[in-house]
Amino acid sequence: MKEIETQSEKFLASKSEKRLHRWGFKDSGFELDGEKSVTFSGNRYEVSGTSMPDFIPYIENVLGIEFNKSDELFPVSDKPVKPSEIHEEFLSEVKNSFDGDRFTMEDIERLIHSHGQETFMDIYKVLYKSIERMVDLVFYPESEEEVRKFIELASKHNVCLIPYGGGTNVTRALTIPENEKRMVVSVDMRRMSKIEWINKEDRRVCVQAGITGGELIELLKQEGFTIGHEPDSVELSTVGGWVATNASGMKKNRYGNIEDIVENINLVSPKGVVKQIEPISRGSIGFKPQNILFGSEGNIGIITKVILKIHEIPNSQKYNSVIFKDWNDGIGFMKELSKTNYIPASVRLVDNIQFRFGQALKPRPDGIKKYKSKIEKFFVTKVKGFDPDKMCAVTIVMEGTTREVNHQEKNITKLAKKHGGVIGGSGNGKRGYMLTYAIAYVRDFAAKYQIMGETMETTVPWSKIQDVIDATTKKLETLHQENNLPGKPYISYRIPQIYHTGVCIYFMLGISVKGVSDPEEKFSKIEHSMRKVIIEHGGSISHHHGVGKLRKDFIPDMLSKTSIDLVREMKKAHDPSNIFGASNGILANDINSEGS
Ligand SMILES: Cc1cc2nc3c(=O)[nH]c(=O)nc-3n(C[C@H](O)[C@H](O)[C@H](O)COP(=O)(O)OP(=O)(O)OC[C@H]3O[C@@H](n4cnc5c(N)ncnc54)[C@H](O)[C@@H]3O)c2cc1C
């Protein structure tokens, strides 16, 4: 058992390598390298440095618009920042109790900590308009003891606290509730980023909750281990945030979702510390208070420490891909795969539009690659007779012992053949998987040129997949027309996770908003209406993004009134002054528990 440090310098969000407001790292992102061609900057990702001449033509084609460099929007440079609303006695006690480097009221720090990564009310507003209410102070605790002491002061002076992990949520979970009149403090956990101990014998690691996925993966790798949890945001989201939002990673089939990976949580609340005395592999111990912390979205306290399962780094890892004639064949393959015991760590089916998007993000092949690419295309379209406007693809990551991986590969080949699929090879599989990290930057590039994009995800039973997809697609088309928006709407989807009884569907939406006034308001309403349709057709509020303030209205569609009351009464008893006043999800102060 040993302790491992991450950073040497004290973390400050405004001084980190992460972009201040947008997604990702400062050195990375899509940039124009010609009138209608883009490149990806930096050197972090496989696509970095690649010129992609087909990307803009793809956008023009799917959105029915002409892309113009001159449509570029420029962020408001002097962002209006209201002065902090200070509770003088509280601040004076904070100053007396903590070193001065633990807190800041700098405008830029306050602004960074007042939003997450939701497109319309978070990112669009902070870049191109303004955010109405900002946190008044940012606090950076360095130990559980400091967290405990800080909560004590906040409780004494009735100050509102909002825990902050990596700020990557897409549900407005960090937005300050409209009716919040008290001083609000964002508690940024990223200085608590140590591995406290590793127990290789029992395969457990104890980490402080502010460690990011990126840091944790690196540190564990040095010890020969992995947690295997890889949400698309893994580089910047934190362990505490994963628990608080009920996160899901791309390799869930092998390692599980966050609730399968965590064995113990410490949460400091106004009443003390919620925790199990020891982690247990599995226990019938009556009520498990720890379960209530999954999805708690900053509503009841601060997660300071988490014990997670770890795995030896697998000695075999292989990528693969399969091309199918159409979506139905792809779904048939996924369903049959879900019935077997050889499911690879990650299996992801993308529809034709996303498949073509992946192609558009490729450099133009030259030399031998060009020749090879032509032969592949000839085989798929001419020999197999696949229609380029209908075919779709599955990308696969297999991990485990060599034997396990071989079994999985054989199973994939057999099922692919049965469903008329063509093996696309490991190169395409790896590219498809890795592209996820670069695709995360597309939203911000598009917004710059007045194209709004957002993702929506849901869980549906196998029997309702098509129903939900059809209804959602139709709804977007209708809303696009009703709102008189330019061009045509973009909607594509993928199945990134399969379960025994159903799947996660992940939609990507895009709309040109050139010349549209208050586009963030319009798109926000569109998103809300579409979520309603998803739920009406059998989908859930969310598979992994959570609820926050974005989807609170749909809580009564998921839970009975008594279930809602149970959680609300627990909150009232445990945090009677509502110190943790983020007011997310079930604890939003304006949802009607009678049902929508
Ligand atoms: C590009 C992109 C890709 C994404 N991909 C995925 C994905 O594949 N899977 C997935 O599940 N999600 C994904 N997300 C959503 C997001 O990354 C997750 O919800 C993530 O778990 C949030 O973690 P965070 O540390 O950034 O939390 P934050 O955004 O900082 O906070 C989220 C909520 O958790 C609370 N919170 C944070 N830390 C603590 C703590 N220590 N104690 C108590 N409460 C806390 C906050 O108060 C807030 O309510 C993605 C987001 C983006 C922008």
The ligand as an SDF file (V2000), in Angstrom:
LIG
                    3D

 53 58  0  0  0  0  0  0  0  0999 V2000
  -17.0820   15.6490  -24.4660 C   0  0  0  0  0  0  0  0  0  0  0  0
  -17.8300   14.9790  -23.3550 C   0  0  0  0  0  0  0  0  0  0  0  0
  -17.9360   13.5980  -23.3430 C   0  0  0  0  0  0  0  0  0  0  0  0
  -18.6320   12.9580  -22.3150 C   0  0  0  0  0  0  0  0  0  0  0  0
  -18.6990   11.5980  -22.3080 N   0  0  0  0  0  0  0  0  0  0  0  0
  -19.2940   10.9530  -21.2800 C   0  0  0  0  0  0  0  0  0  0  0  0
  -19.3300    9.5240  -21.2350 C   0  0  0  0  0  0  0  0  0  0  0  0
  -18.8300    8.8280  -22.1210 O   0  0  0  0  0  0  0  0  0  0  0  0
  -19.9250    8.9430  -20.1710 N   0  0  0  0  0  0  0  0  0  0  0  0
  -20.4650    9.6740  -19.1530 C   0  0  0  0  0  0  0  0  0  0  0  0
  -20.9580    9.0890  -18.2010 O   0  0  0  0  0  0  0  0  0  0  0  0
  -20.4770   11.0220  -19.2020 N   0  0  0  0  0  0  0  0  0  0  0  0
  -19.8940   11.6760  -20.2170 C   0  0  0  0  0  0  0  0  0  0  0  0
  -19.8820   13.0520  -20.2520 N   0  0  0  0  0  0  0  0  0  0  0  0
  -20.5160   13.8160  -19.1710 C   0  0  0  0  0  0  0  0  0  0  0  0
  -19.5630   14.1330  -17.9860 C   0  0  0  0  0  0  0  0  0  0  0  0
  -18.2280   14.0090  -18.3740 O   0  0  0  0  0  0  0  0  0  0  0  0
  -19.8630   13.2140  -16.8150 C   0  0  0  0  0  0  0  0  0  0  0  0
  -21.1330   13.5310  -16.3180 O   0  0  0  0  0  0  0  0  0  0  0  0
  -18.8360   13.2760  -15.6890 C   0  0  0  0  0  0  0  0  0  0  0  0
  -19.0630   12.2060  -14.8190 O   0  0  0  0  0  0  0  0  0  0  0  0
  -18.8440   14.5770  -14.9040 C   0  0  0  0  0  0  0  0  0  0  0  0
  -17.7130   14.5890  -14.0600 O   0  0  0  0  0  0  0  0  0  0  0  0
  -17.0080   15.9420  -13.6070 P   0  0  0  0  0  0  0  0  0  0  0  0
  -15.8910   15.5690  -12.6980 O   0  0  0  0  0  0  0  0  0  0  0  0
  -16.6480   16.7580  -14.7590 O   0  0  0  0  0  0  0  0  0  0  0  0
  -18.1630   16.6120  -12.7640 O   0  0  0  0  0  0  0  0  0  0  0  0
  -18.7380   18.1230  -12.8030 P   0  0  0  0  0  0  0  0  0  0  0  0
  -19.1970   18.4450  -14.1560 O   0  0  0  0  0  0  0  0  0  0  0  0
  -17.7590   19.0350  -12.1760 O   0  0  0  0  0  0  0  0  0  0  0  0
  -19.9650   17.9620  -11.8360 O   0  0  0  0  0  0  0  0  0  0  0  0
  -21.0780   17.2030  -12.1820 C   0  0  0  0  0  0  0  0  0  0  0  0
  -22.0100   17.0890  -10.9770 C   0  0  0  0  0  0  0  0  0  0  0  0
  -21.3710   16.3120   -9.9670 O   0  0  0  0  0  0  0  0  0  0  0  0
  -21.1840   17.0710   -8.7780 C   0  0  0  0  0  0  0  0  0  0  0  0
  -19.8550   16.7400   -8.2600 N   0  0  0  0  0  0  0  0  0  0  0  0
  -18.6750   16.7820   -8.9230 C   0  0  0  0  0  0  0  0  0  0  0  0
  -17.6800   16.3930   -8.1030 N   0  0  0  0  0  0  0  0  0  0  0  0
  -18.2500   16.1100   -6.9030 C   0  0  0  0  0  0  0  0  0  0  0  0
  -17.7500   15.6850   -5.6450 C   0  0  0  0  0  0  0  0  0  0  0  0
  -16.4460   15.4560   -5.4310 N   0  0  0  0  0  0  0  0  0  0  0  0
  -18.6270   15.5040   -4.6330 N   0  0  0  0  0  0  0  0  0  0  0  0
  -19.9570   15.7140   -4.8000 C   0  0  0  0  0  0  0  0  0  0  0  0
  -20.4810   16.1200   -5.9680 N   0  0  0  0  0  0  0  0  0  0  0  0
  -19.6360   16.3180   -7.0090 C   0  0  0  0  0  0  0  0  0  0  0  0
  -21.3210   18.5290   -9.1880 C   0  0  0  0  0  0  0  0  0  0  0  0
  -21.7900   19.3310   -8.1390 O   0  0  0  0  0  0  0  0  0  0  0  0
  -22.3150   18.4300  -10.3310 C   0  0  0  0  0  0  0  0  0  0  0  0
  -23.6130   18.3890   -9.8210 O   0  0  0  0  0  0  0  0  0  0  0  0
  -19.2270   13.7270  -21.2850 C   0  0  0  0  0  0  0  0  0  0  0  0
  -19.1100   15.1190  -21.3070 C   0  0  0  0  0  0  0  0  0  0  0  0
  -18.4240   15.7420  -22.3290 C   0  0  0  0  0  0  0  0  0  0  0  0
  -18.3060   17.2350  -22.3230 C   0  0  0  0  0  0  0  0  0  0  0  0
  1  2  1  0
  2  3  1  0
  2 52  2  0
  3  4  2  0
  4  5  1  0
  4 50  1  0
  5  6  2  0
  6  7  1  0
  6 13  1  0
  7  8  2  0
  7  9  1  0
  9 10  1  0
 10 11  2  0
 10 12  1  0
 12 13  2  0
 13 14  1  0
 14 15  1  0
 14 50  1  0
 15 16  1  0
 16 17  1  0
 16 18  1  0
 18 19  1  0
 18 20  1  0
 20 21  1  0
 20 22  1  0
 22 23  1  0
 23 24  1  0
 24 25  2  0
 24 26  1  0
 24 27  1  0
 27 28  1  0
 28 29  2  0
 28 30  1  0
 28 31  1  0
 31 32  1  0
 32 33  1  0
 33 34  1  0
 33 48  1  0
 34 35  1  0
 35 36  1  0
 35 46  1  0
 36 37  1  0
 36 45  1  0
 37 38  2  0
 38 39  1  0
 39 40  1  0
 39 45  2  0
 40 41  1  0
 40 42  2  0
 42 43  1  0
 43 44  2  0
 44 45  1  0
 46 47  1  0
 46 48  1  0
 48 49  1  0
 50 51  2  0
 51 52  1  0
 52 53  1  0
M  END
$$$$
